[in-house]
């Protein structure tokens, strides 16, 4: 979890210095990690409710 927070903290700086060419890739990576977190939460909750 700590590693994820550190990566998120580094993200905006990398996003701005690389400009628009990088933004599409950054958006995909952000979306992918967000979906991955949602999926893990879903698994966690469903395991506890089952």
HTML snippet that shows the backbone in 3Dmol.js (N, CA, C, O; Angstrom):
<script src="https://3Dmol.org/build/3Dmol-min.js"></script>
<div id="view" style="width:600px;height:400px;position:relative"></div>
<script>
const pdb = `
ATOM      1  N   UNK A   1       0.826  -1.203   0.000  1.00  0.00           N
ATOM      2  CA  UNK A   1       0.000   0.000   0.000  1.00  0.00           C
ATOM      3  C   UNK A   1       0.866   1.261   0.000  1.00  0.00           C
ATOM      4  O   UNK A   1       0.575   2.217  -0.720  1.00  0.00           O
ATOM      5  N   UNK A   2       1.931   1.263   0.810  1.00  0.00           N
ATOM      6  CA  UNK A   2       2.843   2.410   0.871  1.00  0.00           C
ATOM      7  C   UNK A   2       3.464   2.700  -0.497  1.00  0.00           C
ATOM      8  O   UNK A   2       3.604   3.853  -0.905  1.00  0.00           O
ATOM      9  N   UNK A   3       3.832   1.623  -1.193  1.00  0.00           N
ATOM     10  CA  UNK A   3       4.445   1.749  -2.512  1.00  0.00           C
ATOM     11  C   UNK A   3       3.497   2.447  -3.493  1.00  0.00           C
ATOM     12  O   UNK A   3       3.918   3.291  -4.284  1.00  0.00           O
ATOM     13  N   UNK A   4       2.218   2.081  -3.429  1.00  0.00           N
ATOM     14  CA  UNK A   4       1.203   2.677  -4.289  1.00  0.00           C
ATOM     15  C   UNK A   4       1.066   4.176  -4.017  1.00  0.00           C
ATOM     16  O   UNK A   4       0.974   4.977  -4.948  1.00  0.00           O
ATOM     17  N   UNK A   5       1.054   4.548  -2.739  1.00  0.00           N
ATOM     18  CA  UNK A   5       0.934   5.957  -2.354  1.00  0.00           C
ATOM     19  C   UNK A   5       2.132   6.758  -2.858  1.00  0.00           C
ATOM     20  O   UNK A   5       1.973   7.877  -3.347  1.00  0.00           O
ATOM     21  N   UNK A   6       3.328   6.188  -2.738  1.00  0.00           N
ATOM     22  CA  UNK A   6       4.531   6.860  -3.230  1.00  0.00           C
ATOM     23  C   UNK A   6       4.479   7.051  -4.743  1.00  0.00           C
ATOM     24  O   UNK A   6       4.873   8.096  -5.260  1.00  0.00           O
ATOM     25  N   UNK A   7       3.989   6.033  -5.445  1.00  0.00           N
ATOM     26  CA  UNK A   7       3.880   6.127  -6.898  1.00  0.00           C
ATOM     27  C   UNK A   7       2.883   7.213  -7.292  1.00  0.00           C
ATOM     28  O   UNK A   7       3.124   7.970  -8.232  1.00  0.00           O
ATOM     29  N   UNK A   8       1.767   7.289  -6.574  1.00  0.00           N
ATOM     30  CA  UNK A   8       0.759   8.309  -6.840  1.00  0.00           C
ATOM     31  C   UNK A   8       1.317   9.714  -6.586  1.00  0.00           C
ATOM     32  O   UNK A   8       0.996  10.658  -7.309  1.00  0.00           O
ATOM     33  N   UNK A   9       2.152   9.842  -5.557  1.00  0.00           N
ATOM     34  CA  UNK A   9       2.753  11.134  -5.229  1.00  0.00           C
ATOM     35  C   UNK A   9       3.715  11.595  -6.328  1.00  0.00           C
ATOM     36  O   UNK A   9       3.805  12.787  -6.621  1.00  0.00           O
ATOM     37  N   UNK A  10       4.427  10.650  -6.929  1.00  0.00           N
ATOM     38  CA  UNK A  10       5.365  10.953  -8.009  1.00  0.00           C
ATOM     39  C   UNK A  10       4.639  11.264  -9.318  1.00  0.00           C
ATOM     40  O   UNK A  10       5.176  11.969 -10.171  1.00  0.00           O
ATOM     41  N   UNK A  11       3.441  10.750  -9.477  1.00  0.00           N
ATOM     42  CA  UNK A  11       2.716  10.784 -10.743  1.00  0.00           C
ATOM     43  C   UNK A  11       2.478  12.174 -11.343  1.00  0.00           C
ATOM     44  O   UNK A  11       2.788  12.379 -12.517  1.00  0.00           O
ATOM     45  N   UNK A  12       1.929  13.153 -10.569  1.00  0.00           N
ATOM     46  CA  UNK A  12       1.637  14.453 -11.175  1.00  0.00           C
ATOM     47  C   UNK A  12       2.856  15.148 -11.783  1.00  0.00           C
ATOM     48  O   UNK A  12       2.750  15.753 -12.849  1.00  0.00           O
ATOM     49  N   UNK A  13       4.007  15.067 -11.119  1.00  0.00           N
ATOM     50  CA  UNK A  13       5.228  15.673 -11.650  1.00  0.00           C
ATOM     51  C   UNK A  13       5.621  15.073 -12.986  1.00  0.00           C
ATOM     52  O   UNK A  13       5.955  15.798 -13.923  1.00  0.00           O
ATOM     53  N   UNK A  14       5.583  13.758 -13.077  1.00  0.00           N
ATOM     54  CA  UNK A  14       5.901  13.065 -14.323  1.00  0.00           C
ATOM     55  C   UNK A  14       4.902  13.416 -15.409  1.00  0.00           C
ATOM     56  O   UNK A  14       5.258  13.548 -16.580  1.00  0.00           O
ATOM     57  N   UNK A  15       3.657  13.565 -15.012  1.00  0.00           N
ATOM     58  CA  UNK A  15       2.576  13.885 -15.942  1.00  0.00           C
ATOM     59  C   UNK A  15       2.801  15.249 -16.592  1.00  0.00           C
ATOM     60  O   UNK A  15       2.658  15.394 -17.807  1.00  0.00           O
ATOM     61  N   UNK A  16       3.152  16.246 -15.781  1.00  0.00           N
ATOM     62  CA  UNK A  16       3.291  17.606 -16.297  1.00  0.00           C
ATOM     63  C   UNK A  16       4.576  17.817 -17.095  1.00  0.00           C
ATOM     64  O   UNK A  16       4.574  18.561 -18.075  1.00  0.00           O
ATOM     65  N   UNK A  17       5.673  17.174 -16.690  1.00  0.00           N
ATOM     66  CA  UNK A  17       6.939  17.429 -17.378  1.00  0.00           C
ATOM     67  C   UNK A  17       6.991  16.775 -18.758  1.00  0.00           C
ATOM     68  O   UNK A  17       7.736  17.230 -19.627  1.00  0.00           O
ATOM     69  N   UNK A  18       6.217  15.724 -18.968  1.00  0.00           N
ATOM     70  CA  UNK A  18       6.258  15.029 -20.258  1.00  0.00           C
ATOM     71  C   UNK A  18       5.274  15.592 -21.281  1.00  0.00           C
ATOM     72  O   UNK A  18       5.394  15.298 -22.471  1.00  0.00           O
ATOM     73  N   UNK A  19       4.317  16.387 -20.847  1.00  0.00           N
ATOM     74  CA  UNK A  19       3.397  17.031 -21.771  1.00  0.00           C
ATOM     75  C   UNK A  19       2.294  16.128 -22.303  1.00  0.00           C
ATOM     76  O   UNK A  19       2.030  15.058 -21.755  1.00  0.00           O
ATOM     77  N   UNK A  20       1.656  16.574 -23.378  1.00  0.00           N
ATOM     78  CA  UNK A  20       0.458  15.925 -23.903  1.00  0.00           C
ATOM     79  C   UNK A  20       0.712  14.553 -24.507  1.00  0.00           C
ATOM     80  O   UNK A  20      -0.158  13.683 -24.460  1.00  0.00           O
ATOM     81  N   UNK A  21       1.880  14.358 -25.065  1.00  0.00           N
ATOM     82  CA  UNK A  21       2.215  13.095 -25.713  1.00  0.00           C
ATOM     83  C   UNK A  21       2.121  11.937 -24.719  1.00  0.00           C
ATOM     84  O   UNK A  21       1.751  10.822 -25.084  1.00  0.00           O
ATOM     85  N   UNK A  22       2.458  12.215 -23.472  1.00  0.00           N
ATOM     86  CA  UNK A  22       2.476  11.205 -22.415  1.00  0.00           C
ATOM     87  C   UNK A  22       1.106  11.033 -21.755  1.00  0.00           C
ATOM     88  O   UNK A  22       0.846  10.007 -21.126  1.00  0.00           O
ATOM     89  N   UNK A  23       0.232  12.029 -21.894  1.00  0.00           N
ATOM     90  CA  UNK A  23      -1.006  12.055 -21.113  1.00  0.00           C
ATOM     91  C   UNK A  23      -1.943  10.884 -21.401  1.00  0.00           C
ATOM     92  O   UNK A  23      -2.595  10.383 -20.485  1.00  0.00           O
ATOM     93  N   UNK A  24      -2.023  10.439 -22.659  1.00  0.00           N
ATOM     94  CA  UNK A  24      -2.888   9.308 -23.001  1.00  0.00           C
ATOM     95  C   UNK A  24      -2.424   8.039 -22.291  1.00  0.00           C
ATOM     96  O   UNK A  24      -3.229   7.294 -21.732  1.00  0.00           O
ATOM     97  N   UNK A  25      -1.125   7.809 -22.322  1.00  0.00           N
ATOM     98  CA  UNK A  25      -0.541   6.647 -21.642  1.00  0.00           C
ATOM     99  C   UNK A  25      -0.758   6.746 -20.138  1.00  0.00           C
ATOM    100  O   UNK A  25      -1.112   5.763 -19.486  1.00  0.00           O
ATOM    101  N   UNK A  26      -0.546   7.925 -19.600  1.00  0.00           N
ATOM    102  CA  UNK A  26      -0.730   8.148 -18.163  1.00  0.00           C
ATOM    103  C   UNK A  26      -2.174   7.874 -17.750  1.00  0.00           C
ATOM    104  O   UNK A  26      -2.434   7.291 -16.697  1.00  0.00           O
ATOM    105  N   UNK A  27      -3.104   8.304 -18.595  1.00  0.00           N
ATOM    106  CA  UNK A  27      -4.519   8.089 -18.328  1.00  0.00           C
ATOM    107  C   UNK A  27      -4.843   6.600 -18.285  1.00  0.00           C
ATOM    108  O   UNK A  27      -5.566   6.140 -17.401  1.00  0.00           O
ATOM    109  N   UNK A  28      -4.307   5.855 -19.240  1.00  0.00           N
ATOM    110  CA  UNK A  28      -4.523   4.404 -19.298  1.00  0.00           C
ATOM    111  C   UNK A  28      -3.948   3.719 -18.062  1.00  0.00           C
ATOM    112  O   UNK A  28      -4.595   2.858 -17.467  1.00  0.00           O
ATOM    113  N   UNK A  29      -2.736   4.103 -17.680  1.00  0.00           N
ATOM    114  CA  UNK A  29      -2.075   3.514 -16.507  1.00  0.00           C
ATOM    115  C   UNK A  29      -2.865   3.817 -15.233  1.00  0.00           C
ATOM    116  O   UNK A  29      -3.051   2.942 -14.387  1.00  0.00           O
ATOM    117  N   UNK A  30      -3.323   5.052 -15.104  1.00  0.00           N
ATOM    118  CA  UNK A  30      -4.111   5.455 -13.941  1.00  0.00           C
ATOM    119  C   UNK A  30      -5.413   4.670 -13.868  1.00  0.00           C
ATOM    120  O   UNK A  30      -5.799   4.175 -12.809  1.00  0.00           O
ATOM    121  N   UNK A  31      -6.085   4.565 -15.018  1.00  0.00           N
ATOM    122  CA  UNK A  31      -7.341   3.826 -15.093  1.00  0.00           C
ATOM    123  C   UNK A  31      -7.135   2.366 -14.735  1.00  0.00           C
ATOM    124  O   UNK A  31      -7.933   1.772 -14.010  1.00  0.00           O
ATOM    125  N   UNK A  32      -6.055   1.795 -15.252  1.00  0.00           N
ATOM    126  CA  UNK A  32      -5.746   0.386 -15.001  1.00  0.00           C
ATOM    127  C   UNK A  32      -5.495   0.122 -13.520  1.00  0.00           C
ATOM    128  O   UNK A  32      -6.000  -0.855 -12.968  1.00  0.00           O
ATOM    129  N   UNK A  33      -4.718   0.989 -12.875  1.00  0.00           N
ATOM    130  CA  UNK A  33      -4.441   0.802 -11.446  1.00  0.00           C
ATOM    131  C   UNK A  33      -5.700   1.033 -10.607  1.00  0.00           C
ATOM    132  O   UNK A  33      -5.910   0.366  -9.594  1.00  0.00           O
ATOM    133  N   UNK A  34      -6.532   1.981 -11.037  1.00  0.00           N
ATOM    134  CA  UNK A  34      -7.795   2.242 -10.354  1.00  0.00           C
ATOM    135  C   UNK A  34      -8.719   1.025 -10.428  1.00  0.00           C
ATOM    136  O   UNK A  34      -9.313   0.629  -9.425  1.00  0.00           O
ATOM    137  N   UNK A  35      -8.836   0.432 -11.625  1.00  0.00           N
ATOM    138  CA  UNK A  35      -9.664  -0.762 -11.805  1.00  0.00           C
ATOM    139  C   UNK A  35      -9.126  -1.932 -11.007  1.00  0.00           C
ATOM    140  O   UNK A  35      -9.892  -2.715 -10.445  1.00  0.00           O
ATOM    141  N   UNK A  36      -7.820  -2.048 -10.958  1.00  0.00           N
ATOM    142  CA  UNK A  36      -7.179  -3.119 -10.192  1.00  0.00           C
ATOM    143  C   UNK A  36      -7.485  -2.989  -8.701  1.00  0.00           C
ATOM    144  O   UNK A  36      -7.737  -3.989  -8.028  1.00  0.00           O
ATOM    145  N   UNK A  37      -7.464  -1.759  -8.185  1.00  0.00           N
ATOM    146  CA  UNK A  37      -7.799  -1.507  -6.782  1.00  0.00           C
ATOM    147  C   UNK A  37      -9.271  -1.833  -6.515  1.00  0.00           C
ATOM    148  O   UNK A  37      -9.601  -2.446  -5.500  1.00  0.00           O
ATOM    149  N   UNK A  38     -10.146  -1.421  -7.426  1.00  0.00           N
ATOM    150  CA  UNK A  38     -11.570  -1.720  -7.289  1.00  0.00           C
ATOM    151  C   UNK A  38     -11.819  -3.219  -7.268  1.00  0.00           C
ATOM    152  O   UNK A  38     -12.626  -3.713  -6.481  1.00  0.00           O
ATOM    153  N   UNK A  39     -11.122  -3.934  -8.134  1.00  0.00           N
ATOM    154  CA  UNK A  39     -11.273  -5.384  -8.215  1.00  0.00           C
ATOM    155  C   UNK A  39     -10.823  -6.065  -6.930  1.00  0.00           C
ATOM    156  O   UNK A  39     -11.475  -6.990  -6.447  1.00  0.00           O
ATOM    157  N   UNK A  40      -9.709  -5.604  -6.384  1.00  0.00           N
ATOM    158  CA  UNK A  40      -9.205  -6.156  -5.117  1.00  0.00           C
ATOM    159  C   UNK A  40     -10.182  -5.887  -3.972  1.00  0.00           C
ATOM    160  O   UNK A  40     -10.422  -6.754  -3.132  1.00  0.00           O
ATOM    161  N   UNK A  41     -10.743  -4.674  -3.952  1.00  0.00           N
ATOM    162  CA  UNK A  41     -11.749  -4.336  -2.946  1.00  0.00           C
ATOM    163  C   UNK A  41     -12.966  -5.236  -3.072  1.00  0.00           C
ATOM    164  O   UNK A  41     -13.499  -5.725  -2.077  1.00  0.00           O
ATOM    165  N   UNK A  42     -13.399  -5.449  -4.312  1.00  0.00           N
ATOM    166  CA  UNK A  42     -14.553  -6.309  -4.573  1.00  0.00           C
ATOM    167  C   UNK A  42     -14.303  -7.733  -4.080  1.00  0.00           C
ATOM    168  O   UNK A  42     -15.163  -8.332  -3.435  1.00  0.00           O
ATOM    169  N   UNK A  43     -13.130  -8.266  -4.383  1.00  0.00           N
ATOM    170  CA  UNK A  43     -12.760  -9.613  -3.929  1.00  0.00           C
ATOM    171  C   UNK A  43     -12.745  -9.693  -2.406  1.00  0.00           C
ATOM    172  O   UNK A  43     -13.249 -10.651  -1.820  1.00  0.00           O
ATOM    173  N   UNK A  44     -12.168  -8.687  -1.777  1.00  0.00           N
ATOM    174  CA  UNK A  44     -12.073  -8.619  -0.317  1.00  0.00           C
ATOM    175  C   UNK A  44     -13.467  -8.622   0.316  1.00  0.00           C
ATOM    176  O   UNK A  44     -13.734  -9.386   1.243  1.00  0.00           O
ATOM    177  N   UNK A  45     -14.347  -7.763  -0.195  1.00  0.00           N
ATOM    178  CA  UNK A  45     -15.701  -7.641   0.342  1.00  0.00           C
ATOM    179  C   UNK A  45     -16.503  -8.919   0.111  1.00  0.00           C
ATOM    180  O   UNK A  45     -17.175  -9.401   1.022  1.00  0.00           O
ATOM    181  N   UNK A  46     -16.437  -9.466  -1.092  1.00  0.00           N
ATOM    182  CA  UNK A  46     -17.222 -10.666  -1.392  1.00  0.00           C
ATOM    183  C   UNK A  46     -16.748 -11.867  -0.577  1.00  0.00           C
ATOM    184  O   UNK A  46     -17.551 -12.727  -0.215  1.00  0.00           O
ATOM    185  N   UNK A  47     -15.456 -11.929  -0.290  1.00  0.00           N
ATOM    186  CA  UNK A  47     -14.911 -13.015   0.524  1.00  0.00           C
ATOM    187  C   UNK A  47     -15.442 -12.927   1.956  1.00  0.00           C
ATOM    188  O   UNK A  47     -15.733 -13.947   2.581  1.00  0.00           O
ATOM    189  N   UNK A  48     -15.566 -11.700   2.470  1.00  0.00           N
ATOM    190  CA  UNK A  48     -16.041 -11.513   3.839  1.00  0.00           C
ATOM    191  C   UNK A  48     -17.554 -11.674   3.978  1.00  0.00           C
ATOM    192  O   UNK A  48     -18.048 -12.061   5.036  1.00  0.00           O
ATOM    193  N   UNK A  49     -18.276 -11.378   2.916  1.00  0.00           N
ATOM    194  CA  UNK A  49     -19.733 -11.532   2.955  1.00  0.00           C
ATOM    195  C   UNK A  49     -20.162 -12.972   2.717  1.00  0.00           C
ATOM    196  O   UNK A  49     -21.228 -13.389   3.169  1.00  0.00           O
ATOM    197  N   UNK A  50     -19.340 -13.727   2.012  1.00  0.00           N
ATOM    198  CA  UNK A  50     -19.694 -15.113   1.657  1.00  0.00           C
ATOM    199  C   UNK A  50     -19.779 -16.011   2.895  1.00  0.00           C
ATOM    200  O   UNK A  50     -20.065 -17.202   2.776  1.00  0.00           O
TER     201      UNK A  50
END
`;
const viewer = $3Dmol.createViewer("view");
viewer.addModel(pdb, "pdb");
viewer.setStyle({}, {cartoon: {color: "spectrum"}});
viewer.zoomTo();
viewer.render();
</script>
